[in-house]
């Protein structure tokens, strides 16, 4: 970051909650609540359409689900890979060594420009924490664990900097970074009083 003091390296630490359950696990939960396939498909689309999911392979990219296609599955959906036709299941096994076990699952439709990409829910993770878990005891404990004081935050950043700057690549690249954080004068504002008419 360029400032009046020259180039500065901005480092921060943050926490992101990620579910370890797959989208297929969530679909199974929804199916147990439904009495017919039509209701199930409606609930699944309501749950996932226009929502973010995380790929459980490669560099763990996030995707936005455009639609859920119940007319195909990973073993019936085919596309051209080079000069031959392969199924989605064959592609994931050959490319990422990921074996798809559940045959009876719909496919997520992802828009990639003018083309549609089909992803199996079994290999996709829920992005964020489901609403059903947000009020659970486990979630409260997790929130307490990441609620750290400013001193703890600075200590963690300093520890991360020490590990980063000890890498040989930093020296090889000829980069010299001052590890002491920049101190700035600031004012602490008095909390405002809020008045409300009853």
C-alpha positions as CSV (number, residue, x, y, z in Angstrom):
1,X,0.0,0.0,0.0
2,X,1.4,3.4,-1.0
3,X,1.2,6.1,1.7
4,X,3.0,9.4,2.6
5,X,5.5,7.2,4.4
6,X,6.3,5.2,1.3
7,X,5.3,1.6,0.6
8,X,3.8,-0.2,3.5
9,X,2.9,-3.9,3.9
10,X,-0.6,-4.3,5.4
11,X,-1.0,-7.6,7.3
12,X,-4.1,-8.6,9.2
13,X,-5.6,-11.8,10.6
14,X,-9.2,-12.8,10.2
15,X,-11.4,-15.7,10.8
16,X,-13.8,-17.4,8.4
17,X,-16.3,-20.1,9.5
18,X,-16.6,-22.9,7.0
19,X,-18.9,-25.9,7.2
20,X,-17.3,-29.3,6.7
21,X,-20.6,-30.8,5.5
22,X,-21.2,-31.3,1.8
23,X,-24.1,-29.8,-0.1
24,X,-25.3,-33.4,-0.7
25,X,-25.5,-33.8,3.1
26,X,-27.7,-30.8,3.3
27,X,-29.9,-32.1,0.5
28,X,-30.3,-35.4,2.4
29,X,-31.6,-33.4,5.4
30,X,-34.1,-31.6,3.2
31,X,-35.3,-34.8,1.7
32,X,-36.1,-36.3,5.1
33,X,-38.4,-33.3,5.7
34,X,-40.3,-33.8,2.4
35,X,-43.1,-36.1,1.5
36,X,-42.8,-35.8,-2.3
37,X,-40.2,-35.2,-4.9
38,X,-41.8,-31.9,-6.1
39,X,-41.6,-30.4,-2.7
40,X,-38.0,-31.6,-2.3
41,X,-36.9,-30.1,-5.6
42,X,-38.5,-26.8,-4.6
43,X,-36.7,-26.8,-1.2
44,X,-33.3,-27.6,-2.8
45,X,-33.6,-24.8,-5.3
46,X,-34.7,-22.4,-2.6
47,X,-31.7,-23.5,-0.5
48,X,-29.0,-23.3,-3.1
49,X,-30.0,-21.1,-6.1
50,X,-28.1,-17.8,-6.1
51,X,-26.0,-19.0,-3.2
52,X,-22.3,-19.5,-2.9
53,X,-20.7,-22.9,-2.6
54,X,-17.1,-24.0,-2.2
55,X,-15.4,-26.5,-4.5
56,X,-14.0,-29.5,-2.6
57,X,-11.2,-30.0,-5.1
58,X,-8.3,-28.0,-6.6
59,X,-7.8,-24.5,-5.2
60,X,-11.2,-24.6,-3.4
61,X,-12.9,-21.9,-5.6
62,X,-16.2,-20.5,-4.8
63,X,-19.1,-20.6,-7.3
64,X,-22.6,-19.1,-7.4
65,X,-25.3,-21.7,-8.1
66,X,-27.5,-20.5,-11.0
67,X,-29.8,-23.5,-10.9
68,X,-30.2,-27.1,-9.8
69,X,-30.8,-29.7,-12.5
70,X,-32.8,-32.7,-11.4
71,X,-32.9,-34.2,-14.9
72,X,-29.3,-35.5,-14.8
73,X,-26.7,-36.8,-12.4
74,X,-22.9,-37.1,-12.5
75,X,-23.1,-40.4,-14.3
76,X,-25.5,-39.3,-17.0
77,X,-24.3,-35.7,-17.7
78,X,-21.7,-35.8,-20.5
79,X,-19.5,-33.1,-22.2
80,X,-16.6,-33.1,-24.6
81,X,-13.1,-33.4,-23.1
82,X,-10.7,-33.0,-26.0
83,X,-11.9,-35.3,-28.7
84,X,-14.0,-37.7,-26.6
85,X,-17.2,-37.6,-24.6
86,X,-16.9,-38.1,-20.8
87,X,-19.3,-38.0,-17.9
88,X,-18.9,-35.6,-15.0
89,X,-18.0,-38.5,-12.7
90,X,-15.3,-39.7,-15.1
91,X,-13.9,-36.2,-15.4
92,X,-13.5,-35.7,-11.6
93,X,-11.9,-39.1,-11.2
94,X,-9.4,-38.6,-14.0
95,X,-8.6,-34.9,-13.2
96,X,-8.8,-34.7,-9.4
97,X,-8.9,-38.3,-8.3
98,X,-12.3,-37.7,-6.7
99,X,-14.7,-40.7,-6.8
100,X,-18.4,-39.8,-6.9
101,X,-20.3,-42.4,-5.0
102,X,-23.9,-41.2,-5.0
103,X,-25.5,-41.8,-8.4
104,X,-28.9,-40.3,-7.5
105,X,-28.0,-36.7,-7.0
106,X,-29.0,-33.6,-9.0
107,X,-26.4,-31.3,-10.5
108,X,-25.5,-27.7,-9.7
109,X,-25.6,-25.4,-12.8
110,X,-22.9,-22.8,-12.7
111,X,-22.8,-19.9,-15.3
112,X,-19.4,-19.4,-16.8
113,X,-19.8,-16.7,-19.4
114,X,-22.1,-18.0,-22.1
115,X,-21.6,-21.7,-21.0
116,X,-23.1,-23.8,-18.2
117,X,-20.9,-25.9,-16.0
118,X,-22.3,-28.8,-14.0
119,X,-21.0,-29.6,-10.5
120,X,-21.9,-32.6,-8.3
121,X,-23.2,-31.5,-4.8
122,X,-21.3,-34.4,-3.3
123,X,-18.0,-32.6,-4.0
124,X,-19.2,-29.1,-3.0
125,X,-19.1,-27.6,0.5
126,X,-21.5,-25.2,2.0
127,X,-20.1,-21.7,2.1
128,X,-20.5,-20.1,5.5
129,X,-22.5,-21.5,8.4
130,X,-26.1,-22.7,7.8
131,X,-28.8,-20.8,9.7
132,X,-29.7,-23.9,11.6
133,X,-26.3,-23.9,13.2
134,X,-25.8,-20.2,14.0
135,X,-27.6,-20.5,17.3
136,X,-26.1,-23.8,18.4
137,X,-23.8,-24.1,21.4
138,X,-20.9,-25.1,19.2
139,X,-21.2,-21.9,17.2
140,X,-21.3,-19.8,20.4
141,X,-18.1,-21.6,21.6
142,X,-16.5,-20.9,18.2
143,X,-17.4,-17.2,18.3
144,X,-15.9,-16.9,21.8
145,X,-12.7,-18.5,20.6
146,X,-12.1,-15.9,17.9
147,X,-13.1,-12.9,19.9
148,X,-9.6,-11.7,20.7
149,X,-8.3,-8.5,22.3
150,X,-6.3,-5.9,20.3
151,X,-3.1,-7.1,22.1
152,X,-3.7,-10.7,21.2
153,X,-4.4,-9.6,17.6
154,X,-1.1,-7.7,17.4
155,X,0.8,-10.6,19.0
156,X,-0.6,-13.0,16.4
157,X,0.3,-10.6,13.5
158,X,3.8,-10.2,14.9
159,X,4.2,-14.0,15.1
160,X,3.0,-14.4,11.5
161,X,5.4,-11.7,10.4
162,X,8.3,-13.5,12.1
163,X,7.5,-16.7,10.3
164,X,7.0,-14.8,7.0
165,X,10.2,-12.8,7.2
166,X,12.3,-15.9,8.1
167,X,11.7,-17.4,4.7
168,X,14.7,-17.5,2.5
169,X,12.8,-16.2,-0.5
170,X,12.4,-12.7,1.2
171,X,16.2,-12.5,1.4
172,X,16.8,-13.8,-2.1
173,X,14.4,-11.3,-3.6
174,X,16.3,-8.5,-1.8
175,X,13.3,-7.3,0.1
176,X,13.9,-5.5,3.4
177,X,10.8,-5.1,5.5
178,X,10.8,-3.3,8.9
179,X,9.0,-5.6,11.3
180,X,8.1,-2.9,13.9
181,X,4.5,-1.7,13.3
182,X,3.9,1.9,12.4
183,X,2.5,4.0,15.3
184,X,0.0,6.7,14.6
185,X,-1.8,9.3,16.7
186,X,-5.5,8.8,16.9
187,X,-8.5,9.9,18.9
188,X,-10.9,7.7,20.8
189,X,-14.4,9.1,20.3
190,X,-16.9,9.2,23.1
191,X,-19.8,6.8,22.5
192,X,-22.9,8.7,21.4
193,X,-26.0,8.8,23.5
194,X,-29.1,7.7,21.6
195,X,-32.5,9.1,22.7
196,X,-35.7,7.6,21.6
197,X,-39.3,8.7,22.0
198,X,-41.6,6.1,23.5
